[in-house]
Structures are given as structure tokens and as C-alpha cells.
Amino acid sequence: MREISLRTRALGGLALAVTSALVLASCASGSTDGGSSDSAYKAADCAADSTSDNTFKVGTLLPITGNLAFLGPPEIAGVGLAVADINAAGGVNGTDACLYSTDSGDSSDMSVSTASAEDLIKQKVSVVLGAASSSVSLNVVDSFTEAGIVEISADTSAALSGYSPFYFRTAPPDTVQGSALGQLITGDGNSKIAFLVFNDSYGTGLRDSTEASIVEAGGSVVYGAKGAGQEFPPAQTTFSSEVTAALATQPDALVVIAFDETKAIIPELVAQGWDMANTYFTDGNTGSFEKDFEAGTLEGAQGTIPGAAPSDELKALLGKYWSDVQGEELTDFSYAAEFYDATVLAALAATKGGATTPAAIQENLAAVSGANGGEKCTTYADCVALIKDGKDIQYQGPSSVGPFNAKNDPSSAFIGIYKYNDVNVPVWASAVEGKS
């Protein structure tokens, strides 16, 4: 069993060592003006004849539809911003990077991700970034492995640790988040815990890790425990019986591990008189509910999201990218940093390997993350300069994850702890660093 070490660390003033030159909307894709405030980002769409043999061709498998669609904008923005920065710094091995996007859907309809994976393989991409769901990645990872294409995700299921030499991730496994969440819950003085969890590899895996941490701290799980058979199916829409059964055990705290189902669970908890301040969420549902519920509904509730708190600078750059390219406001930043770093790491691996092929990326990805040590660098341009000087590097991006370990997981990562304010928006409070 993985040994996990945790320590609390304030990250409120974390500086982002990322520079971003802007792609001119008035010029061809890939040209820049050196970061003028008057410039605008532009989509870097792939040419019809592009392949991994002649282009750093980034494929995305991220949620455009389904119950994880709220995570799509920040994750897609993270990839797009990275591609813009890569091209502003001269591209990869002398050519501009391009972006080919597909929809991952969610675990309620695997046909979406299956079709997208087939498309990405047919497109001969250099790397696949995604998915946002562990179940979706488990559905497609074998296909990518068979095709010899690297997949880099922000999934968290422990089942994916060391799953394939072609599977990497920039978010920690649920063993790290579960340990942090369990310590948070028991540290708040709760001893009897109920879980409302959906029957999904992400849900049950995170529940198991959190339960283990709770029990280790002397607490107990009174509803929804591992082996109790009290999970609900994904995409369920009514929760009267589950909430009634959970509250009948008189828990001190309640943990909701679900995706969009959460929007139906919350009103039922409120209707049955539960104090929402004693509720805990996870990365799959710790998002803004400002437009969904009456102000104050979730005040005091808490949630965890892997990753350091995104800096104001990163948020501004992501927001500008999304506004320029999509014409919309970006309001959620979950996993944007993780996908930014995944994109940069893949480009650096291609640079080190001297080719934009999946094989070159797979062979060099761990090395540019710092698995073998090396000189630390924080931007794509600076890291490329060191590689060209023949030096080993350790890229350190805004997600603050450590080098890949032997299982292609981050060797260290932060778990952010968020608390809901009086308008149902989660506000970053602190972070716990986990090592695996």
C-alpha cells in the first residue's frame, strides 16, 4: 500500500512563473507580438494534412457534453493557453503546435469517448490530453496504449496508477486526496460519517481512500461504507430514499462524491433539514452553485480539489484566452493548471527527443518532469533553452506537482481545501501537500 505523507502549507501568495505571449487575432496562427495588451489569442487548429510526423499535434479528450461539462472550459483553456505559449516561444522543433479537440462525454455514455478515441488515433496525434473522468480514461487507455500514443490526464482513480507505460497524469491519485479529505473531516471534530457516493470507479475509489483515513483517525462510516452496497448509479436524478437512509444514521458529517447529480442531492438534504455546513465535497463537485441555489444554502460547507490555488495571473491569462477564442467568460479554473503543465511537458519531451512522435514523447516525458533530477525551469522557453544546451531539466509549472514517479503519477501534489461563502461559491482556504 502506498505510504502517504501530508503537510499543510499556505499557498495564498503562490507566484506563477509562467509568461504568456499572445497570439495575434489579425495574423496567421502562431504569430505573436511579444505579449502586447492589445493582442488577442486565436485558436491553433490543425491543418488537414498534419500528423505527429510533421507537427506537434495536441489532441484533447475533454468534456464538452455530459455531467462533467462544467470542467471542460478550464481544462480546454489550460491546453489552449499552453499551445499559444509554446508557439510564442518558437513552437516545437521549429514548427508550430496545433490543437485537435474531441468530446470525452462522461461515464453514463461511453460511446462518446470510444468514438473520440478512435478519431484521435486516426488523426495521428502526438499526444492525448484527457480525460476528466477516471472511468472514461479506463475506457480508452487500452486503445491509446495499443496505438502507442501517450495519454496525459488529470484523473485520480488509484486503479490508473502504473496502468500503462503510455498513461501519465498531472493530478495525484485518490489515495492522496482521500487521505487529505479524511484528515480534514476528522480534524473538524467529526466521528460518525455518512457517504452519498455514486457507483463509479472515481466515486468508490475516492470513498475507499477517504474512509481508510477516517477509520485510521478513530472515526467510523455509518452509511455508504465500502462493501455496504449503498452506492447509487451515475446519472440518477432523485435522492429522497438515499438521503433519508443516510440521515437516519445520525452522522456528524456527510460526504457527497458525485458529479452533476450533486445538484439534485443538495435540495433533498436541505428539504430533510440537514445542516449543509457539515457537508464535504470533492473535486468532482466542488464548484460554484451561485446560480443554482438560494444564497447561503452551502455556506460553511467544504470541498477538496487537487492542485495548488491558481494565481490571479494565471486566472487572467486563462480568462483572456477563453474570452478571445470562445467569446465567453471563464468562471471555473479547476484543473486548468494541470492541463497547462501536461501540454508543456509533452512539448518539452518532444523537444528533448528531437521528434513530435508519440514514441519520442513517451521516452522523454518522465525525464523533462525531473524524474532524473536536472536544472529547474518554469517556462517552456527557458526549459527549451536548457535542453538545447544539453542539460537535464525539471519543469516546474503552475500546478506545482513533483516529477513523475515509477507509476507515472506525480511524486508530490497539493490538495486544495475550499470553503463555501454566503453566495455558494467555494473559496480557497489552504492546501495540503501529499507525497506518494
Secondary structure, DSSP 8 states (H G I E B T S, - for coil): ----EEEEE--TT---------B-TTS-TT-B-SS-TT------B--TT--TTTS-EEEEEE-SSSTTGGGHHHHHHHHHHHHHHHHHTT-BTTB--EEEEEE---TT-HHHHHHHHHHHHHTT-SEEEE-SSHHHHHHHHHHHHHHT-EEEE----GGGTTS-TTEEESS--HHHHHHHHHHHHHHTT--EEEEEEBSSHHHHHHHHHHHHHHHHTT-EEEES-TTS---B-TT----HHHHHHHHHT--SEEEEE-STTHHHHHHHHHHTT--GGGEEE-TTT-S--TTTS-TTTTTT-EEEEES----HHHHHHHHHHHHHHHSS-----TTHHHHHHHHHHHHHHHHHHTS-SHHHHHHHHHHHHTTT--EEE-SHHHHHHHHHTT--EEE--TT----B-TTSSBSEEEEEEEEE-TTS-EEEEEEEEEE-
